[in-house]
Amino acid sequence: MRKNRIGILHTVLGPIAALVINLLTAFVVYTLARLVYLAVNYNFFSVDLTFAHFCSLMAGGLVFDRTAIVYTNALYIVMMLFPLWIKENRTWQKACRWVFVTVNGLAFIINLADAVYFPYTMRRTTTSVFQEFDNENNLGGIVLTELWHHWYLVLVAVAVIYGMWKVYVSPRNLASFYVTRRDRLRHAAVMLVALIIAVPLAIGGARGGLGTGIRPITINNANQYVDRPVECALVLNTPFALIRTIGKSVFVVPAYYADAKSMERVFDPIHRPRPNAPFRRKNVVILIVESFGREYIGAFNRDLEGGRYRGFTPHVDRLISKSVVYRYSFCNGRKSIDGMPSVLCGIPMFVEPFVLTPASMNTYVSLAGLLDKEGYETSFFHGANRGSMGFMAFANKTGFRHYYGRQDYDADPRFGGDDDFDGHWGIWDEPFMQYWCARIGEMRQPFMTALFTVSSHHPFQIPPQYRDSFPEGKLPIHKCIRYTDMAIGRFFERASRQPWFKNTIFVLTSDHTNQTNHPEYETDLGGFSAPVIIYDPSGELRPGMRDAIAQQTDIMPTVLSYLHYGKPYLAFGCDLLTTPPADTYAINYLNGIYQYVKYGYVLQFDGQRTRAVYALTDRLMQHNLVGQVKVQPRMEQEVKAIIQQYMDRMVHDRLLPEGPSKTHQ
């Protein structure tokens, strides 16, 4: 009797039923990936994460999962609904099973990998990552290291993929039921109708809906399901983020202002300095320290942990005591490729790093390019391989005359050669900074030079001889910060004995922030807290904490002001030496939200409306004051002008000071 029982999987509707069941399995797999993503990064999402809000985020995630599943399973859907009536179709069904498990298993692995990468970017990975690491030849070792450190995720991936294989449903053998020509034609007709119906359903799923007024959902749509920008990463999934950024136009000019003049009255990135003294030919040294967030620096955090916090940077703390620093200071992006244009060109990251988009072909210049025209010798140093991270191309593009990397260090007989290679990224910071100092001494004055360090970077290792000197901290990066701080101290110790030292202005900042274990630095804004330290050995700049806001894009205008530079230039920052503290500001971009810091508040703007306003003193960002702050309308107008200026100048290649913006003229 059991053999005569005919379920739906044995009928003409069997392939349709199996398809529906298996696609529901795919939704379960994506949800499991999201739960793992949350578990791995729980400290970033735990603020006010009630059960109701958690359910809301999960429900919102299904919208984006649907799109990703439709795109990635398109071939599988067609295979399952293809009008096929082979007498023995087991081979075809096995092929369908392999396609389903392979595609969705890969999607699950991509989501897990991105869970590990999230703490460094605070967003889902997009296609720009392929350009960012295009020139790296050490990624294999990094991946293997991560697999070792996150072995439990490997086990989760194996278990889920095995589970998909086991629960996969195939339509039963139809041969015994469809043996006549009429049966076959009926089967073909049903599958053809199902395929025709599936097409508009798939299109609607991919777009986010079937209505004629619905635009295809994008990464930015995740903001409608979240309370904080960082939560967008939890709502989205990585396959969706990758698919939605393939070949997409990154920069779209909004129409907040009808004409350029009204926009420029609110914000104009063109600086037209009028110095009150002749240009002075002082040297400029900029140190961009990998992952060197404010959280690690004791001098900025004396109130943490009940006043007991000392940080991990005794040498930089001493440097700060002799330097100009700022009460609030921020980076403009979350990746190294964001930090380079911000620090050296005064151009922040909005949406995607512009140097990884077609806008990289625009004409723009760095501090080095401007000073090169004033007779400066310019050089850029990075201890990695030439071409790593695209820094060499960037340096050449923006006016640096010389570039020094790992190969140049190896060729210098005064130093340790490739014995000082860290095995992953480049030359350890301590020897490479000593090399930098030696090469600086060989430059013709005045000079402008910049160094980008490598050691305080994943996989967070230090030279073997220092493992007892710099023990493990609460976070893996802490020992690296201690080591790099020592290297910075040794650099300044050697530099202070050089004849060029007192005729030099030094700027120290980070490219972005990194691992954190204090709630103040886990917020949407706290994740951008980076130092801006200006050290003038001549003593002309009075050391101390300024009650102002600083950002990476301020560095170029500030240095040029210090030198009494008198020509127009573009920078999306201000001169910190002459701008009143009340007019200083910072802006950054996170998951579709622009964060604008000014007037004692941070405004979160999604491109259409203000989502939140927080007092800067509300360090945990717990009290949303939207609609309650008098300066909110003013801040909205200013952030709109900044965004429109940025987008307009990117789209129309207007990153030099000649002429006004073309917007709506």
N, C-alpha and C positions, 0 to 999 in steps of 0.2 A: 504493500500500500504506500509506503514511503517513497518508492520510486515513481509513483504516479502523481505525487504532489507537484504542482506546477506553480512556482512563485513568479513574481514579476520579473526577476532576473532571467527566467527561462523563456520569456515572451518577447514579442517584437519590441516592447518597451524596455527590455533589459539593458541595452547600452545607455539609454537615457537615464534610467534609475541609477546605474553604476556611476555615470558621470556626475550626477547630483551628489551622491554619497561621497565620492572621492573629493569633489570640490569643497564639500563641507569639512572633510578631513584637512584640506589645505588651510581653511580658516582656523581650525584648531591649532595647526602647526604655527601659523603666524601669531596667534594669541599666546602660545607657549613661548615663542621667541620674544614677545613683548614682556612677558612676565620675567623671563631671564634677564632681559635688558634692565628692567626695574630693579631686580635683585642685585645685579652687579653694580649698579650706580645708585643705590637707594638713598645715599646721603644727599644727592643732588635733588631728589624729588620728595623727600620726606616732610618738608615744611608744609604744614596744614593739609597733609594728604589724608583726608577722611575717607571712610569706606565709600560714601556716596560719590565723592569726587573721583576716587579710583575707578568706580564703575562707569562714570561719565567719560573718563579718559579711554577706558577700554572700548566703550561703545563708539566713541569717535574714531578710534583706531580701525574699527571694522570698515569704515568708509574708505580709508586709504588701502587697507588690505584687499578690499574688493577690486580696486583698480590694479594693484600689483598682481593679484592672482589672475585676473583676466589677461593682462599682458603676457605674463610668464607662462600661462597655460594655454595660450591660443592654439599652438600646434596640437596639444593633447586634446583639446575640445574638438577640433576638426577631425582628428584621428578617430575619436570615439563615435562621432556622428556621421562618419563617412559611410555612404550606402554600400556596404560590403557584405556579401553573402557567400564567402568561401565555405566550402563544405566542412572543412576542419579549420577554424579560425584561431586556434590556440596561439600560433606564432604571432599573429597580428595583435592579439590581446596581451601577449607577453611584451611586445614592443611598446604598447600603450602603457603598460605598468612601469617599464623601465623609464620611459619619458617622464611620466608623472613623478616618480620617486626621485629621479635625477634633478629635475627642474626645481621641485619644491624642497628637496634636500639642500641644493645649492643656495636657494633663497634663505633657508634657515641658517646655514653656515655664515652667509654674508651678514645676517642680522646679529649673530653671535659675535662675529669679528668686530662689528661696529660698536657693540656694547663695550668692548675693550678700548676702542679708540675714542669713545665719547668724552671721557674726562679731559682730553686734550683740546677738544673743539667745542664741546657743549652743544653739538648739533649732529644731525644725521649726515653721513658722508654723501657727497655729490660727485659728479663726474670730474670736477676740477682736481680731485685727488690724483687722477691719472697724469695730469700735466705737472702737478706739484712734485711727484716722485718719479718723473719720467727719466731722469738722469742718474738715479740711484742704482748702484750695483750690489748693495748690501742688504736688500730687503729680504732675501732668502734667510739670512741669518737672524734677522729681526723676527721674522715670522716663526722660525723654529724656537727662538727664545720665548716668544709669547705662548706658543703651544705648550711649552714646558711649564711656564708659570701658571697657565690657565688650563691645566690638564682636566679639571672638572668640567670645563665647557666642551672639551673633546669628547668626554664620556657622555655628556648630555646630547651632543650632536649624533653620536653613534646610536644612542638609545632611541632618539626620535626618528632617525632615518630608518632604523630597523623596524620600529613600530609602524611607520608608514607602509613599509613593504608588507608587513603582516596583516594590517587591517585593510589593505587595498582590496576593493571589490571589483570583480570582473563579471560581465554578463555570462550566463551559462551557455554551454554549447547549443546552438540553435539548429544544428544540422538535422536533428531528428524531428523538428517541428516544421521546418521550412524546406521541404524537399521538392515541391512542385514549382513550376515556373510562376504560378499565381502567388504562391507564398513568398517567393523571392521578390516579385514585383511589389507586393504589399510591404514587405520589409524595406525595400529601397525607397518607396514612397514615404513611409513613416520617417525614415532617417533624413530624407531630403527636406521634408516639412520641418522637422526638428532643427535641422541645420539652418534653414531660412529664419526660423523664429529666434534661434540662438544669436544670429548676427546682430540685430538691433539691441538685444539684451546685453551682448558683450560690449557693444559700442557705448551703451548707457553706463555699464559698469566701469568701463575705462575712463569715461568722461566725468563720472560722478553723478549722473542723472540723465533722464531721457527728455526733459523739458527743452523746448526750443530756446529758451532764454538762459539756459545753464551753460556757463563756460567751463571748459575742462578744469578740474580741480588741480591746484598746484600746491607746492610746499607751504605757501603762505596761508592756505585755507585751514591749516591745522590750528591757527590761532583762535578760531571760533569755538574750539573745544577746550581751551586751556585757561587757567588763571594767571600763569606766569609763562614768559617766552620759552624758558628752558624746558617746559613740559611738552613743547611741540615735538621734541625728539622722542618722547614716549608715545605720542599719538601716531607719528609717522612710522614707516618701516623703511629700511634701507633700499630694497629693490625699487620702491616707489620713488625715493629721492634720486636714485641713479637714473631711472627711466625718464623722470620729468625734467632732468637737466641735460639730456642728450641733445646737443645742437640747438639749444634754446637761446633766444636773445635775452641776455642778462639785464641790460640796462634799457629801461623804458622811461621816457621823459614825462613826468606828470604835468598837469596844467593847473597848478595851484595859483600861479601868477600869470596874468594875461600878457604882460610885456616885461622885457628884461629890466627896464629902468626901475619899475616898482619892486621887482625882486632884488635888485642890487642895493636898493635903499635899505632893505632888511638885512641882507647878507651878500657880501662880495668877497670871493676868495682871492682877488687880486690885491696884493699889498703894494702900496705906493709910498715907500718910506721917504722921509725928509730928515736925514740925519743932521744933527747940530754940530757935528765934528767931522773931520776928514776920516776916510776909510783907514782902519788900522790893520796891519798885516800880521795878525796874531795867528798862531797855529790852532787847529781844531782837531780834537781827538774824540771820537764817538765809540763807546763800548756798548754793544748790544749783547746782553747776556741771555743765553738760552734759558727760558722758563723761570726767570728770576722774579717771581711775583713778590708783591709787598708783604705778603703773609710771612715769608721766611725771614724778613729783615727786622731784627729786634728793635731798632731805633724808631720804626713806624708803629710799633705795637706794644708799647709799654703798659697798656691797660688790659691786655689779654691775660687770661688765666689768673684773674685777681691780682694783676701786677707782677706775677712771677715769671712771665714769659720773657725769654732772652733771645729767642730766635736762633739763627744758625750762621750769622754773618758778622762776626766781631770786626773784621777788617773793613767791611763796607760801613759798619756802624761808625767807625772812627772817621772814615771819609765823609760821612754825612755830617758829622760834627763840624766839619770845615766847609760845608757846601750849602748851596741854596736848594731847598726841597719844598714840597707843597703838601698842604694838608690833605688834599684829594688829588690823586693822580691815577691815570688810566692808560691802558693800551687801547688801540683802535680795532683790534681783531684778536682772534684766538689761535692763529697759526703763524708760523715763521714767515710765510710768504705774505701775510697781512702786515707784519711788523716792518719789513724792509721799506716799502713805499711810504708808510706812515712816518717812520723815523727820518728817513733820508730825503723824501720828496714832499712831505706834508700832505699826502693823499691817503685818506682812510679807506677801509674796506667796507663797501656796501654791497650786499647780496652775495657776490663772489669776488675773490681776489682779481682785480682787473688785469693784472699781469698774466693771468691764465686764460684770458678771454681775447677775442679779436681786438679789444681796446688796447691791448699791449702794443699794437702797432701805432698807436697815437704818439704824438711828439710831446715828451715831457722831460723834465730835468731834475736832478737832485742837487743837494747842497754842494756836492763835489763839482757838478757841472757848472754851477754858478761861480764857484771860487776858482775853478780852472781858468775862467776868462779873466780873473784878477791876478793871474800869475802864480797860483798855488800849484804845488805838486800834490797829486791826489792818488790814493791807494786804498784798496779794499782787501781785507784779510779774512779768510775762512779756512779753518783747519781741515776741512773735508776735501774730497777729490774735486778737481776742477770741473765745473758744471753741476756739482751737487746742488739740489734745490733750485736750480736755475739762477743762482746768485751771480755767477760769472756773467751770464747774459744780461742780467739786470744791471750789474755794475757798469758794464760796457755801454749799455743803452743810455744810462743816466749821467755819464760824464766822468767816471773814474778812469784815470789813465793807466793804472797798474792794478793787477789782481794777483794775490799770492794765496796758494792753497797747499794742500798736503804734498804735492809733488815738488813745490818750491822749497818747502821745509826740508824734505828728504835730500834735496840737492845741496843744502847748505852744510858744509863740513863742520861748522861750529856747533852743530846740534846733533841730537841722537838719531836722526833719520827715522826710518819706519819702525824702529824699535819703540817709538813713542806713539804708534798708532793704537787706538783703543779697541780695534777689532771690529768696530761697527760703523762709526760715523767719521772719525777723523783723528787728528793729533790731540792728545790730552791738553787741557787748557793751560796747565802750568808751563810746560815747555813751549807751547805755541805763543803764549803771551810774552815769554822772554824773547822769542824769535821776533815777535812784533816790535817789541821795544828796541831790539838791536837794529832792525830795518828802519825804524823811525829815525834813529840816529844817523842813518845814511842818506836821509832825504834832504833835499834843498828846502830851506825855509823861505817863505811860509809854506806849510803843508796842511792838508786836510786828509785824515785817515780814519777809517772805520774798521772795527773788528767784530765779527759775529762768532761767539763761542759755540762749543759743541758738547761739552762734557756733562752738563746738567740736563741730560736728555735720556729718554728711554733707550736702552734697558737699565739705566740708572746704575752704572758701574763706575768705580774709581780705580786708579792705578794700584796694583798689588801692594806696593810699599807703603800705601797710606791706609790700608784697611783697618789697622789697629789704631791709627790716629783719628780716623773719622768713622766711628761706629754707626751701625744702623740707627735710624731715628724712628719716629712714629710712622713715617711714610718712606717709601723706598727712595724718593728724591732727596731726602734730608741730608744724607751723607754726601751726595753729589753737590748740593748747595754749599756745604762746609768746604769741600775740596775746591770748588770754583771760587769761593770767597777767599780762600788762602791764595789761590793763583792771582786774583785781583790785587790782594795785598802785596804780593811779591812784585807784581808789575809796577805798582805805584812806588814801591820802595826803590826799585831800579830806576824808574823814570825820574824820580825826585833828584837823582844825582846827575842828570843829564843837563847840558847847557841850554837846551831848548825848553826845559820844563816850565819855567816861570813865564815864558812868553806864549803859553798854551792855555786854552780853555778846554776842559774835559766835560763830557756829558755821558752819564751812565744810565741806561734803561734796560728793559727786557723786551724780547720780541712778543711774549705773551705770558700768561700765567700757566700753572700746571696743577699738580695734585694739591689737595687742601684737606685740612682736618679741623677747621674752625668755621662755625656757621656763618659768620660775617662774610667769609670769602666764598661761600657756596651759593650766594644769591645771584640773581641775574646781573647785577652791577658788580658785586664782589668778585665775580669771575674775570673781570677786566682790570682789577687793581694792580697796577704796575708802577714801579718807581720812575721818577724823572729827577735825576740828581745832577746838578750843575756845579762843577768845582773849578774855581779860579785861583790858582796858586799865587797870583800877584796880589790877592787880597782886595781888588777893586770891588768885587761883588761881595757884599756883606753876607756872611753865612747865616743860616737860620731857617726856620719853618715859616713859609709864607702862607697866609690864610687865603688861599686861592685854589683854583682848579687847574690842573695841568693834564695834557694828553700828549701822545707821541707826535702828533702833527704840529705841536707847538715848538718842537725842537729846532726845526729849520728857521722859522721866523725869529726865534729868540737868539740863536747864534748869529744870524745876519744882523740883528739889531745891535748885539754886543760889538760886532765889528764895524758898525756904522755904515753898513751896506746901503747904497742909495738908489738902486735900480728896481723897477717893478718886477714882481715875481708872483707865482701862484702858490698858495698853501691854504689848506682847510684847517688852519690853526691860527693862533694869535701869538704875538710877541709878549712873552710873560714878563719881560723887564719893564715895559711901559704901559701895558694894558691894566686898567684898574681891576682889582680883584673881583668886583661885582660883575665885570664883563667877561671874565674868563669862563670857559666852558669845555665840555667834552662830549663827544658823540661816538657811538658804536652801534653795531648791528648784530642782532641775535635772533635767528629763526623767524625772520619776517618782521621783527620789531626793531625800530630805531630807538635807542636810549639816549636822551638828550639831558645833559647835566648842566644846570645853571641856576642862579638865584637861590641856591640852597635846596634845590629839588632835583629829582630825576623824573623825567616825563617819558613814558613808553608810548610810542606812536606807531600804528600798524600801516601807515601809508594813507589811511582814510580818516581815522579818528584816534583820539587818545584813549588808550586802554587803561592806563594807570598813572598816578602821580604819587611819588613818595618823597618824604623829607630825607635829605642826606643824613640827618641824624638818626633816622630809622634804619639802622644798619642791617637789620634782618628783613627789611622790606615787608612789614606785616600790616601796615595801615595805609590802605589805598585812599588817597585824598582827591581823587578825580572829581572835578566840579566844585571843589571847596577851596581852591588856591587861586588868589587874585592874578598871579602871573601866568596861569595856565594858558589863556588866549595868546599872550605875548610869546610864550615858549612854543606854542603850536605854529605861529606864523614864522618864527625863526627856524624851527626844524624843517618846515616845508621849504623855505628858501634854500637851506643848505642842501636838502635832497634834490631839489630841482636844478640848482646850480651844478651839482655833481653829475646828475644824469645827463643834463644837456651838454656839459663839456665833455663827458665821455663819448656820447653818441656823435657829437660834431667835431671831435678832435680839437678841443679848445682848452688844452692844459698848459698853455703858455699865456703870458699877460697881454698879448697883442689883441686889442679890440674887445668889445663887450660880448656877452653871451648872445647866441642866436635865437633864444627862446621867443617864439611868437612875435617876431618882428615883422 
